[in-house]
Amino acid sequence: MAFEFKEKKILDLQIASASFRVKLDAAFLEKVRQIGNKLVAYGRDPATSNDTLEDQFAFACDRIDDMLGDGAADAIFAGHEDADAMDAFDVLEYITKEALNAQQNREQRRNSTANRQQGKPNGSKKRRYKGNHK
């Protein structure tokens, strides 16, 4: 039996009728962090306070494309003519939560594997019953 790397670093996203596979690596997680910072900055920028819903929708769609690749927002909102800025921001929130949850799950698996390898389930030493010896 040989060791093979599994595709644990792949995040499958189903958004509306579009499917995306994202490599869940440090570069993608950094991209998520940077986009989060852009969203916060956008919300605080006084120059954007007069943006229309269309402007906000365009901004959010650009961030979706930044995360998932060019044309991702078009694929997600294809056939949804009534989609608005709130829908686009909801999609961004969904992507971010899924990426962070997947990363946390990976870290938990890694930590539980490390604990098992050390022979310390739940961080305590396991005792064996030796029997009643006289």
C-alpha positions as CSV (number, residue, x, y, z in Angstrom):
1,M,0.0,0.0,0.0
2,A,1.5,3.3,-1.0
3,F,1.0,6.8,0.4
4,E,-0.8,9.3,-1.8
5,F,-1.7,12.9,-1.2
6,K,-5.4,13.4,-1.2
7,E,-7.1,16.5,-2.6
8,K,-7.8,17.9,0.9
9,K,-6.8,21.4,-0.3
10,I,-9.6,21.6,-2.8
11,L,-12.7,23.6,-1.9
12,D,-15.8,22.8,-4.0
13,L,-18.3,25.6,-4.1
14,Q,-21.8,25.3,-5.6
15,I,-23.2,28.8,-6.0
16,A,-26.5,29.2,-7.7
17,S,-26.1,27.0,-10.9
18,A,-22.3,27.5,-11.1
19,S,-19.6,25.2,-9.6
20,F,-16.1,26.3,-8.6
21,R,-13.1,24.4,-7.4
22,V,-10.7,26.5,-5.4
23,K,-7.2,25.4,-4.2
24,L,-7.3,26.1,-0.5
25,D,-3.7,27.2,-0.1
26,A,-1.9,30.1,1.6
27,A,-2.3,32.3,-1.6
28,F,-6.1,31.8,-1.7
29,L,-6.5,32.5,2.0
30,E,-4.3,35.6,1.7
31,K,-6.6,36.7,-1.2
32,V,-9.6,36.2,1.0
33,R,-8.0,38.3,3.7
34,Q,-7.1,41.1,1.3
35,I,-10.6,41.1,-0.2
36,G,-12.0,41.3,3.3
37,N,-9.9,44.4,3.9
38,K,-11.1,45.9,0.6
39,L,-14.7,45.4,1.7
40,V,-14.1,47.1,5.0
41,A,-12.3,50.0,3.3
42,Y,-15.1,50.3,0.8
43,G,-17.7,50.5,3.6
44,R,-15.7,53.2,5.4
45,D,-14.8,55.3,2.4
46,P,-16.8,58.5,2.4
47,A,-16.4,58.7,-1.4
48,T,-18.5,55.6,-1.8
49,S,-21.4,56.8,0.4
50,N,-23.2,58.0,-2.8
51,D,-22.6,54.8,-4.7
52,T,-25.8,53.4,-6.3
53,L,-26.9,49.8,-5.8
54,E,-25.5,49.2,-9.2
55,D,-22.1,50.6,-8.2
56,Q,-22.1,48.4,-5.1
57,F,-23.2,45.4,-7.2
58,A,-20.3,46.0,-9.6
59,F,-17.8,46.4,-6.8
60,A,-19.0,43.1,-5.2
61,C,-18.9,41.2,-8.5
62,D,-15.4,42.4,-9.1
63,R,-14.4,41.0,-5.7
64,I,-16.1,37.7,-6.6
65,D,-14.1,37.5,-9.8
66,D,-10.9,38.3,-7.7
67,M,-11.6,35.3,-5.6
68,L,-12.9,32.7,-8.0
69,G,-11.5,33.9,-11.4
70,D,-12.7,36.1,-14.2
71,G,-16.3,35.6,-15.2
72,A,-17.3,33.9,-12.0
73,A,-19.8,36.6,-11.1
74,D,-21.3,36.4,-14.5
75,A,-21.7,32.6,-14.2
76,I,-23.2,33.0,-10.7
77,F,-25.7,35.6,-11.6
78,A,-26.6,34.3,-15.1
79,G,-30.3,34.2,-15.5
80,H,-30.9,36.2,-12.3
81,E,-31.7,39.6,-13.7
82,D,-33.1,40.7,-10.3
83,A,-29.8,40.1,-8.5
84,D,-28.6,43.1,-6.5
85,A,-25.7,44.3,-4.4
86,M,-27.0,42.4,-1.3
87,D,-27.0,39.2,-3.3
88,A,-23.4,39.8,-4.4
89,F,-22.3,40.6,-0.9
90,D,-24.1,37.4,0.4
91,V,-22.1,35.4,-2.1
92,L,-18.9,37.0,-0.9
93,E,-19.8,36.1,2.7
94,Y,-20.6,32.5,1.7
95,I,-17.3,32.1,-0.1
96,T,-15.4,33.5,2.9
97,K,-17.2,31.4,5.4
98,E,-16.7,28.2,3.4
99,A,-13.0,28.9,2.9
100,L,-12.4,29.6,6.6
101,N,-14.5,26.6,7.7
102,A,-12.5,24.3,5.4
103,Q,-9.2,25.7,6.7
104,Q,-10.3,25.2,10.3
105,N,-11.4,21.6,9.6
106,R,-7.9,20.9,8.1
107,E,-6.2,22.4,11.2
108,Q,-8.4,20.3,13.5
109,R,-7.6,17.1,11.5
110,R,-3.9,18.0,11.7
111,N,-4.1,18.6,15.4
112,S,-6.0,15.5,16.2
113,T,-3.6,13.4,14.1
114,A,-0.7,15.0,16.0
115,N,-2.3,14.1,19.3
116,R,-2.9,10.5,18.2
117,Q,0.7,10.2,17.1
118,Q,1.9,11.3,20.5
119,G,-0.3,8.7,22.1
120,K,-2.1,11.4,24.1
121,P,-5.8,11.3,23.4
122,N,-7.3,14.6,24.6
123,G,-3.9,15.7,25.9
124,S,-3.7,13.1,28.7
125,K,-1.7,10.0,29.2
126,K,-3.6,6.8,28.7
127,R,-3.3,4.2,31.5
128,R,-3.5,0.5,30.9
129,Y,-5.1,-1.9,33.4
130,K,-2.4,-4.3,34.5
131,G,-4.8,-6.6,36.4
132,N,-4.8,-7.6,40.1
133,H,-1.4,-8.9,40.9
134,K,-0.6,-10.3,44.4
